[in-house]
């Protein structure tokens, strides 16, 4: 897992770069209407005859929370992928931030 500090994700410029690592995302202060975009690349190598499977889990719901403020999961899943859109909320903790993922793979299975 490696931080991506340049470029864009789903058309959004990556703008959280200082201090981002494989295990840390320093969002800093989040404000309504202020977009913060972070990216990581997962590189998987295997010699397994039948390929591999990558699983992404969050340990909580919402996945990111602090003192009653939260960043929600983005809608969509492997069964029903959804095109990325920026949060449109203007009230704290209501559609003001999303956690999601993107893949270049066309082979996806549903989540459990």
C-alpha atoms as an extended CHARMM CRD file, in Angstrom:
* protein
*
       112  EXT
         1         1  UNK       CA              0.0000000000        0.0000000000        0.0000000000  PROA      1               0.0000000000
         2         2  UNK       CA              1.4970000000        3.3210000000       -1.0360000000  PROA      2               0.0000000000
         3         3  UNK       CA              0.2930000000        6.8990000000       -0.8130000000  PROA      3               0.0000000000
         4         4  UNK       CA             -0.2910000000        8.6550000000       -4.1400000000  PROA      4               0.0000000000
         5         5  UNK       CA              0.6680000000       12.2980000000       -3.7780000000  PROA      5               0.0000000000
         6         6  UNK       CA              0.1380000000       13.6410000000       -7.3030000000  PROA      6               0.0000000000
         7         7  UNK       CA             -2.4580000000       13.3830000000      -10.0220000000  PROA      7               0.0000000000
         8         8  UNK       CA             -6.1650000000       12.8390000000       -9.6860000000  PROA      8               0.0000000000
         9         9  UNK       CA             -8.7570000000       10.2660000000       -8.7010000000  PROA      9               0.0000000000
        10        10  UNK       CA            -12.0520000000       10.1010000000      -10.5860000000  PROA      10              0.0000000000
        11        11  UNK       CA            -11.4370000000       13.5720000000      -11.9870000000  PROA      11              0.0000000000
        12        12  UNK       CA            -10.6630000000       15.1260000000       -8.5890000000  PROA      12              0.0000000000
        13        13  UNK       CA             -7.1590000000       16.5040000000       -7.9650000000  PROA      13              0.0000000000
        14        14  UNK       CA             -5.3020000000       14.8510000000       -5.0670000000  PROA      14              0.0000000000
        15        15  UNK       CA             -4.7800000000       17.6560000000       -2.5600000000  PROA      15              0.0000000000
        16        16  UNK       CA             -3.8320000000       15.9590000000        0.7330000000  PROA      16              0.0000000000
        17        17  UNK       CA             -0.1940000000       15.0370000000        0.2410000000  PROA      17              0.0000000000
        18        18  UNK       CA              1.9220000000       16.1440000000        3.1860000000  PROA      18              0.0000000000
        19        19  UNK       CA              2.2630000000       13.2850000000        5.6610000000  PROA      19              0.0000000000
        20        20  UNK       CA              0.0680000000       10.8220000000        3.7600000000  PROA      20              0.0000000000
        21        21  UNK       CA              1.4670000000        7.3100000000        4.0990000000  PROA      21              0.0000000000
        22        22  UNK       CA              0.3000000000        3.7090000000        3.8300000000  PROA      22              0.0000000000
        23        23  UNK       CA             -1.2470000000        3.9690000000        7.3110000000  PROA      23              0.0000000000
        24        24  UNK       CA             -1.9120000000        7.6990000000        7.7990000000  PROA      24              0.0000000000
        25        25  UNK       CA             -4.2170000000       10.2010000000        6.1100000000  PROA      25              0.0000000000
        26        26  UNK       CA             -3.7360000000       13.6530000000        7.6830000000  PROA      26              0.0000000000
        27        27  UNK       CA             -6.9780000000       15.3490000000        6.6120000000  PROA      27              0.0000000000
        28        28  UNK       CA             -6.4770000000       18.2430000000        9.0130000000  PROA      28              0.0000000000
        29        29  UNK       CA             -9.5310000000       20.4240000000        9.6200000000  PROA      29              0.0000000000
        30        30  UNK       CA            -12.4680000000       19.5170000000        7.4070000000  PROA      30              0.0000000000
        31        31  UNK       CA            -14.8730000000       22.2800000000        6.4100000000  PROA      31              0.0000000000
        32        32  UNK       CA            -18.1780000000       22.1730000000        4.5540000000  PROA      32              0.0000000000
        33        33  UNK       CA            -17.5400000000       22.8700000000        0.8970000000  PROA      33              0.0000000000
        34        34  UNK       CA            -13.8020000000       22.1810000000        1.1920000000  PROA      34              0.0000000000
        35        35  UNK       CA            -12.7760000000       19.1610000000       -0.8580000000  PROA      35              0.0000000000
        36        36  UNK       CA             -9.9660000000       16.9330000000        0.4380000000  PROA      36              0.0000000000
        37        37  UNK       CA             -8.8890000000       14.1290000000       -1.9030000000  PROA      37              0.0000000000
        38        38  UNK       CA             -6.4600000000       11.3700000000       -0.8760000000  PROA      38              0.0000000000
        39        39  UNK       CA             -5.3440000000        8.3300000000       -2.8370000000  PROA      39              0.0000000000
        40        40  UNK       CA             -3.4810000000        5.0940000000       -2.2360000000  PROA      40              0.0000000000
        41        41  UNK       CA             -2.3550000000        2.3940000000       -4.6380000000  PROA      41              0.0000000000
        42        42  UNK       CA             -2.4650000000       -1.2290000000       -3.5840000000  PROA      42              0.0000000000
        43        43  UNK       CA             -0.0200000000       -3.4210000000       -5.4910000000  PROA      43              0.0000000000
        44        44  UNK       CA             -0.7340000000       -7.1320000000       -5.3760000000  PROA      44              0.0000000000
        45        45  UNK       CA              1.6400000000       -9.7970000000       -6.7130000000  PROA      45              0.0000000000
        46        46  UNK       CA              0.9690000000      -13.5150000000       -6.5880000000  PROA      46              0.0000000000
        47        47  UNK       CA              2.1750000000      -16.7830000000       -7.9960000000  PROA      47              0.0000000000
        48        48  UNK       CA             -1.1050000000      -18.4860000000       -7.0950000000  PROA      48              0.0000000000
        49        49  UNK       CA             -2.5410000000      -20.5960000000       -9.9000000000  PROA      49              0.0000000000
        50        50  UNK       CA             -6.0680000000      -19.2620000000       -9.3480000000  PROA      50              0.0000000000
        51        51  UNK       CA             -5.2840000000      -15.5780000000       -8.8500000000  PROA      51              0.0000000000
        52        52  UNK       CA             -6.0070000000      -13.5080000000       -5.7850000000  PROA      52              0.0000000000
        53        53  UNK       CA             -8.7430000000      -11.6370000000       -3.9470000000  PROA      53              0.0000000000
        54        54  UNK       CA             -8.4870000000       -8.2020000000       -2.3620000000  PROA      54              0.0000000000
        55        55  UNK       CA            -10.8510000000       -7.2870000000        0.4580000000  PROA      55              0.0000000000
        56        56  UNK       CA            -11.4470000000       -3.7770000000        1.7800000000  PROA      56              0.0000000000
        57        57  UNK       CA            -13.0490000000       -3.3800000000        5.1960000000  PROA      57              0.0000000000
        58        58  UNK       CA            -13.8720000000       -0.5030000000        7.5220000000  PROA      58              0.0000000000
        59        59  UNK       CA            -13.7530000000       -1.1460000000       11.2410000000  PROA      59              0.0000000000
        60        60  UNK       CA            -16.6730000000        1.1810000000       11.9960000000  PROA      60              0.0000000000
        61        61  UNK       CA            -19.7710000000        2.7490000000       10.4650000000  PROA      61              0.0000000000
        62        62  UNK       CA            -19.2950000000        5.5640000000        9.6740000000  PROA      62              0.0000000000
        63        63  UNK       CA            -15.7210000000        4.6780000000        8.7530000000  PROA      63              0.0000000000
        64        64  UNK       CA            -14.2260000000        7.9870000000        9.9250000000  PROA      64              0.0000000000
        65        65  UNK       CA            -15.5910000000        9.8750000000       12.9280000000  PROA      65              0.0000000000
        66        66  UNK       CA            -14.3750000000       12.3960000000       15.5000000000  PROA      66              0.0000000000
        67        67  UNK       CA            -16.4490000000       14.0430000000       18.2230000000  PROA      67              0.0000000000
        68        68  UNK       CA            -19.7470000000       13.4430000000       16.4520000000  PROA      68              0.0000000000
        69        69  UNK       CA            -18.5220000000       14.5470000000       13.0190000000  PROA      69              0.0000000000
        70        70  UNK       CA            -18.2030000000       11.8650000000       10.3930000000  PROA      70              0.0000000000
        71        71  UNK       CA            -17.2760000000       10.9680000000        6.8480000000  PROA      71              0.0000000000
        72        72  UNK       CA            -19.7750000000        8.5260000000        5.3560000000  PROA      72              0.0000000000
        73        73  UNK       CA            -19.3370000000        5.6340000000        2.9380000000  PROA      73              0.0000000000
        74        74  UNK       CA            -19.8950000000        6.5630000000       -0.6950000000  PROA      74              0.0000000000
        75        75  UNK       CA            -22.9300000000        4.8780000000       -2.2400000000  PROA      75              0.0000000000
        76        76  UNK       CA            -22.5270000000        1.9280000000       -4.5510000000  PROA      76              0.0000000000
        77        77  UNK       CA            -20.7000000000       -1.3540000000       -4.1860000000  PROA      77              0.0000000000
        78        78  UNK       CA            -19.1490000000       -4.0710000000       -6.3400000000  PROA      78              0.0000000000
        79        79  UNK       CA            -22.5440000000       -5.3680000000       -7.4370000000  PROA      79              0.0000000000
        80        80  UNK       CA            -23.8560000000       -1.8990000000       -8.3220000000  PROA      80              0.0000000000
        81        81  UNK       CA            -20.9150000000        0.4640000000       -8.9580000000  PROA      81              0.0000000000
        82        82  UNK       CA            -21.7310000000        4.1810000000       -8.8050000000  PROA      82              0.0000000000
        83        83  UNK       CA            -20.0150000000        7.0680000000      -10.5920000000  PROA      83              0.0000000000
        84        84  UNK       CA            -18.1740000000        9.2850000000       -8.0960000000  PROA      84              0.0000000000
        85        85  UNK       CA            -19.7490000000       12.6070000000       -7.1600000000  PROA      85              0.0000000000
        86        86  UNK       CA            -18.5990000000       15.1860000000       -4.6480000000  PROA      86              0.0000000000
        87        87  UNK       CA            -20.5940000000       15.5370000000       -1.4220000000  PROA      87              0.0000000000
        88        88  UNK       CA            -23.4250000000       18.0500000000       -1.7800000000  PROA      88              0.0000000000
        89        89  UNK       CA            -24.3630000000       18.5140000000        1.8870000000  PROA      89              0.0000000000
        90        90  UNK       CA            -24.1030000000       21.7920000000        3.7460000000  PROA      90              0.0000000000
        91        91  UNK       CA            -24.9200000000       20.5690000000        7.2650000000  PROA      91              0.0000000000
        92        92  UNK       CA            -22.1900000000       18.9520000000        9.3610000000  PROA      92              0.0000000000
        93        93  UNK       CA            -22.1130000000       15.1200000000        9.0980000000  PROA      93              0.0000000000
        94        94  UNK       CA            -24.8250000000       14.9840000000        6.4060000000  PROA      94              0.0000000000
        95        95  UNK       CA            -23.3120000000       14.2290000000        2.9820000000  PROA      95              0.0000000000
        96        96  UNK       CA            -20.3120000000       16.4780000000        3.6280000000  PROA      96              0.0000000000
        97        97  UNK       CA            -17.6710000000       13.8010000000        3.0920000000  PROA      97              0.0000000000
        98        98  UNK       CA            -17.3280000000       10.3500000000        1.5590000000  PROA      98              0.0000000000
        99        99  UNK       CA            -14.9820000000        7.3960000000        1.8220000000  PROA      99              0.0000000000
       100       100  UNK       CA            -14.8920000000        5.2540000000       -1.2900000000  PROA      100             0.0000000000
       101       101  UNK       CA            -12.6390000000        3.2770000000       -3.5750000000  PROA      101             0.0000000000
       102       102  UNK       CA            -12.0060000000        2.8460000000       -7.2440000000  PROA      102             0.0000000000
       103       103  UNK       CA            -10.5300000000       -0.0040000000       -9.2470000000  PROA      103             0.0000000000
       104       104  UNK       CA             -9.2010000000       -0.5520000000      -12.7260000000  PROA      104             0.0000000000
       105       105  UNK       CA            -10.3180000000       -4.1850000000      -12.6090000000  PROA      105             0.0000000000
       106       106  UNK       CA            -13.3700000000       -5.3430000000      -14.5170000000  PROA      106             0.0000000000
       107       107  UNK       CA            -13.5930000000       -8.4390000000      -12.3300000000  PROA      107             0.0000000000
       108       108  UNK       CA            -15.4480000000       -7.6470000000       -9.1140000000  PROA      108             0.0000000000
       109       109  UNK       CA            -17.4560000000       -9.7880000000       -6.7300000000  PROA      109             0.0000000000
       110       110  UNK       CA            -20.1430000000       -8.5830000000       -4.3570000000  PROA      110             0.0000000000
       111       111  UNK       CA            -19.2370000000       -7.5990000000       -0.8370000000  PROA      111             0.0000000000
       112       112  UNK       CA            -20.4870000000       -9.2270000000        2.3330000000  PROA      112             0.0000000000
